[in-house]
Amino acid sequence: MHVSQQVAFKAPVKIGDTITVTSEVTGKIAEKRRIMITSTWVNHDGITVMTGKAECFLPA
């Protein structure tokens, strides 16, 4: 479940574009059962179109 999310739009996405998303767990707060994730969206030309960070709650 998302607790918070920040995104930055870097370039336009057009109809027909293929987007590849890469996400990495970049941190955790074990006592609160939360993880931080950083993501990058890249189009078929290798151009970064969006970046983002999210904090997620992991239910028991």
DSSP file (Angstrom, degrees, kcal/mol; ACC not computed):
  #  RESIDUE AA STRUCTURE BP1 BP2  ACC     N-H-->O    O-->H-N    N-H-->O    O-->H-N    TCO  KAPPA ALPHA  PHI   PSI    X-CA   Y-CA   Z-CA
    1    1 A M              0   0    0      0, 0.0    56,-3.1     0, 0.0     2,-0.2   0.000 360.0 360.0 360.0 131.5    0.0    0.0    0.0
    2    2 A H  E     +A   56   0A   0     54,-0.2    54,-0.3     1,-0.2     3,-0.1  -0.508 360.0 176.7 -71.1 132.5    1.4    3.4   -1.0
    3    3 A V  E    S-     0   0A   0     52,-3.4     2,-0.3     1,-0.5    53,-0.2   0.773  73.1 -11.4 -96.7 -44.4    2.1    5.8    1.9
    4    4 A S  E     -A   55   0A   0     51,-1.5    51,-2.4     2,-0.0    -1,-0.5  -0.984  61.0-167.8-152.7 159.1    3.5    8.5   -0.3
    5    5 A Q  E     -A   54   0A   0     -2,-0.3     2,-0.4    49,-0.2    49,-0.2  -0.985   3.9-170.0-152.6 139.7    4.7    9.0   -3.8
    6    6 A Q  E     -A   53   0A   0     47,-2.9    47,-2.5    -2,-0.3     2,-0.3  -0.999  12.6-179.7-129.0 133.1    6.7   11.7   -5.7
    7    7 A V  E     -A   52   0A   0     -2,-0.4     2,-0.4    45,-0.2    45,-0.2  -0.961  14.7-158.8-132.2 152.7    7.1   11.7   -9.5
    8    8 A A  E     -A   51   0A   0     43,-2.7    43,-2.0    -2,-0.3     2,-0.6  -0.990  14.9-142.6-130.4 123.1    8.8   14.0  -11.9
    9    9 A F  E     +A   50   0A   0     -2,-0.4    41,-0.3    41,-0.2    40,-0.1  -0.764  24.1 172.7 -87.0 120.3    7.8   14.1  -15.6
   10   10 A K        +     0   0    0     39,-2.2    40,-0.2    -2,-0.6    39,-0.2   0.755  60.5   1.1-101.7 -30.7   11.0   14.5  -17.7
   11   11 A A  S    S-     0   0    0     38,-1.3    -1,-0.3    36,-0.1     2,-0.0  -0.983  81.9 -87.9-156.7 155.6    9.8   14.1  -21.3
   12   12 A P        -     0   0    0      0, 0.0     2,-0.5     0, 0.0    38,-0.0  -0.339  30.7-142.2 -69.6 150.4    6.5   13.5  -23.2
   13   13 A V        -     0   0    0     36,-0.1     2,-0.3     4,-0.0     3,-0.0  -0.954  20.2-158.8-110.9 132.1    5.2   10.0  -23.9
   14   14 A K    >   -     0   0    0     -2,-0.5     3,-2.3     1,-0.1     2,-0.1  -0.738  30.9 -84.7-111.8 157.7    3.5    9.6  -27.3
   15   15 A I  T 3  S+     0   0    0     -2,-0.3     3,-0.1     1,-0.3    -1,-0.1  -0.376 118.1  27.2 -56.6 132.4    1.0    7.0  -28.6
   16   16 A G  T 3  S+     0   0    0      1,-0.3    -1,-0.3    -2,-0.1     2,-0.1   0.230  88.1 134.8  95.4 -13.2    3.0    4.0  -29.7
   17   17 A D    <   -     0   0    0     -3,-2.3     2,-0.5     1,-0.0    -1,-0.3  -0.391  50.6-138.4 -65.8 145.5    5.9    4.5  -27.3
   18   18 A T        -     0   0    0     -3,-0.1    26,-0.6    -2,-0.1     2,-0.4  -0.943  20.4-160.6-103.5 125.6    7.2    1.5  -25.5
   19   19 A I  E     -B   43   0A   0     -2,-0.5     2,-0.5    24,-0.2    24,-0.2  -0.911   7.1-163.3-113.3 132.5    8.0    2.3  -21.8
   20   20 A T  E     -B   42   0A   0     22,-2.9    22,-2.6    -2,-0.4     2,-0.5  -0.962   8.4-156.3-113.9 129.3   10.3    0.2  -19.6
   21   21 A V  E     -B   41   0A   0     -2,-0.5     2,-0.5    20,-0.2    20,-0.2  -0.903   6.4-169.2-109.0 130.8   10.1    0.7  -15.8
   22   22 A T  E     -B   40   0A   0     18,-2.5    18,-2.3    -2,-0.5     2,-0.4  -0.982   9.9-176.8-117.5 126.3   13.0   -0.1  -13.5
   23   23 A S  E     -B   39   0A   0     -2,-0.5     2,-0.4    16,-0.2    16,-0.2  -0.941   5.6-173.4-125.5 146.4   12.3   -0.1   -9.8
   24   24 A E  E     -B   38   0A   0     14,-2.3    14,-2.6    -2,-0.4     2,-0.6  -1.000  29.1-124.0-139.3 134.9   14.7   -0.7   -6.9
   25   25 A V  E     +B   37   0A   0     -2,-0.4    12,-0.3    12,-0.2     3,-0.1  -0.705  33.9 175.6 -74.8 118.3   14.1   -1.0   -3.2
   26   26 A T  E     -     0   0A   0     10,-2.5     2,-0.3    -2,-0.6    11,-0.2   0.448  55.4  -3.3-109.7  -3.1   16.4    1.7   -1.8
   27   27 A G  E     -B   36   0A   0      9,-1.1     9,-2.4     2,-0.0     2,-0.3  -0.981  54.4-151.5-174.0 168.0   15.6    1.6    1.9
   28   28 A K  E     -B   35   0A   0     -2,-0.3     2,-0.5     7,-0.3     7,-0.2  -0.995  14.0-155.7-152.0 151.7   13.5    0.2    4.7
   29   29 A I  E >>> -B   34   0A   0      5,-2.9     5,-1.9    -2,-0.3     3,-1.2  -0.851  19.9-173.9-123.9  90.5   12.1    1.0    8.1
   30   30 A A  G >45S+     0   0    0     -2,-0.5     3,-1.2     1,-0.3    -1,-0.1   0.867  78.7  55.6 -58.9 -42.8   11.6   -2.4    9.6
   31   31 A E  G 345S+     0   0    0      1,-0.3    -1,-0.3    -3,-0.1    -2,-0.0   0.736 115.8  39.0 -67.3 -20.6    9.9   -1.3   12.8
   32   32 A K  G <45S-     0   0    0     -3,-1.2    -1,-0.3     2,-0.1    -2,-0.2   0.376 108.9-123.6-104.3   1.5    7.2    0.5   10.7
   33   33 A R  T <<5 +     0   0    0     -3,-1.2    25,-3.5    -4,-0.6     2,-0.3   0.905  65.2 137.3  56.3  46.0    7.0   -2.3    8.0
   34   34 A R  E   < -BC  29  57A   0     -5,-1.9    -5,-2.9    23,-0.2     2,-0.3  -0.920  36.0-167.4-124.1 148.4    7.8    0.3    5.3
   35   35 A I  E     -BC  28  56A   0     21,-2.2    21,-2.7    -2,-0.3     2,-0.4  -0.942  15.8-136.3-128.3 154.9   10.1    0.2    2.2
   36   36 A M  E     -BC  27  55A   0     -9,-2.4   -10,-2.5    -2,-0.3    -9,-1.1  -0.930  20.6-167.0-110.0 135.8   11.3    3.0   -0.1
   37   37 A I  E     -BC  25  54A   0     17,-2.8    17,-2.5    -2,-0.4     2,-0.4  -0.976   8.6-159.8-126.1 134.7   11.3    2.4   -3.9
   38   38 A T  E     -BC  24  53A   0    -14,-2.6   -14,-2.3    -2,-0.4     2,-0.3  -0.956  17.2-172.3-112.2 133.3   13.0    4.4   -6.6
   39   39 A S  E     -BC  23  52A   0     13,-2.9    13,-2.3    -2,-0.4     2,-0.4  -0.935  14.0-164.8-129.6 149.5   11.7    4.0  -10.2
   40   40 A T  E     -BC  22  51A   0    -18,-2.3   -18,-2.5    -2,-0.3     2,-0.5  -1.000   7.9-155.5-132.7 131.3   12.8    5.2  -13.6
   41   41 A W  E     -BC  21  50A   0      9,-3.0     8,-2.6    -2,-0.4     9,-1.4  -0.933  17.2-177.5-107.5 124.6   10.6    5.1  -16.8
   42   42 A V  E     -BC  20  48A   0    -22,-2.6   -22,-2.9    -2,-0.5     6,-0.2  -0.964  16.5-136.5-125.9 137.7   12.5    5.0  -20.1
   43   43 A N  E >   -B   19   0A   0      4,-2.6     3,-2.2    -2,-0.4   -24,-0.2  -0.276  39.0 -89.8 -85.9 178.8   11.1    5.0  -23.6
   44   44 A H  T 3  S+     0   0    0    -26,-0.6   -25,-0.1     1,-0.3    -1,-0.1   0.624 126.1  58.0 -65.9 -14.1   12.3    2.9  -26.5
   45   45 A D  T 3  S-     0   0    0      2,-0.2    -1,-0.3   -27,-0.1     3,-0.1   0.373 120.3-106.7 -94.0   3.2   14.8    5.6  -27.5
   46   46 A G  S <  S+     0   0    0     -3,-2.2     2,-0.5     1,-0.3    -2,-0.1   0.601  73.9 141.5  83.6  11.3   16.5    5.4  -24.1
   47   47 A I        -     0   0    0      1,-0.0    -4,-2.6     2,-0.0     2,-0.5  -0.757  54.9-125.0 -90.7 128.7   15.1    8.7  -23.0
   48   48 A T  E     + C   0  42A   0     -2,-0.5    -6,-0.3    -6,-0.2     3,-0.1  -0.609  31.7 175.4 -71.5 120.7   14.0    9.0  -19.3
   49   49 A V  E     +     0   0A   0     -8,-2.6   -39,-2.2    -2,-0.5   -38,-1.3   0.642  63.0   6.8-102.6 -19.3   10.4   10.1  -19.4
   50   50 A M  E     -AC   9  41A   0     -9,-1.4    -9,-3.0   -41,-0.3    -1,-0.3  -0.972  55.1-167.0-160.9 146.6    9.6   10.0  -15.7
   51   51 A T  E     +AC   8  40A   0    -43,-2.0   -43,-2.7    -2,-0.3     2,-0.3  -0.937  18.6 170.6-129.5 157.6   11.3    9.3  -12.3
   52   52 A G  E     -AC   7  39A   0    -13,-2.3   -13,-2.9    -2,-0.3     2,-0.4  -0.998  25.1-149.7-163.6 161.3    9.8    8.7   -9.0
   53   53 A K  E     -AC   6  38A   0    -47,-2.5   -47,-2.9    -2,-0.3     2,-0.3  -0.985  19.2-175.9-132.6 144.4   10.1    7.6   -5.4
   54   54 A A  E     -AC   5  37A   0    -17,-2.5   -17,-2.8    -2,-0.4     2,-0.5  -0.991  19.4-149.3-140.6 148.2    7.5    5.9   -3.2
   55   55 A E  E     -AC   4  36A   0    -51,-2.4   -52,-3.4    -2,-0.3   -51,-1.5  -0.985  25.3-168.5-114.3 128.3    7.2    4.8    0.4
   56   56 A C  E     -AC   2  35A   0    -21,-2.7   -21,-2.2    -2,-0.5     2,-0.4  -0.930  18.0-137.1-124.0 141.7    5.1    1.6    0.8
   57   57 A F  E     - C   0  34A   0    -56,-3.1   -23,-0.2    -2,-0.4   -24,-0.1  -0.813  15.7-148.3 -93.5 132.9    3.6   -0.1    3.8
   58   58 A L        -     0   0    0    -25,-3.5    -2,-0.0    -2,-0.4     0, 0.0  -0.892  15.6-141.1-104.5 108.0    3.9   -3.9    3.9
   59   59 A P              0   0    0      0, 0.0   -26,-0.0     0, 0.0   -25,-0.0  -0.275 360.0 360.0 -66.9 154.7    0.9   -5.4    5.7
   60   60 A A              0   0    0      0, 0.0   -27,-0.0     0, 0.0    -2,-0.0   0.475 360.0 360.0 -70.5 360.0    1.5   -8.4    8.0
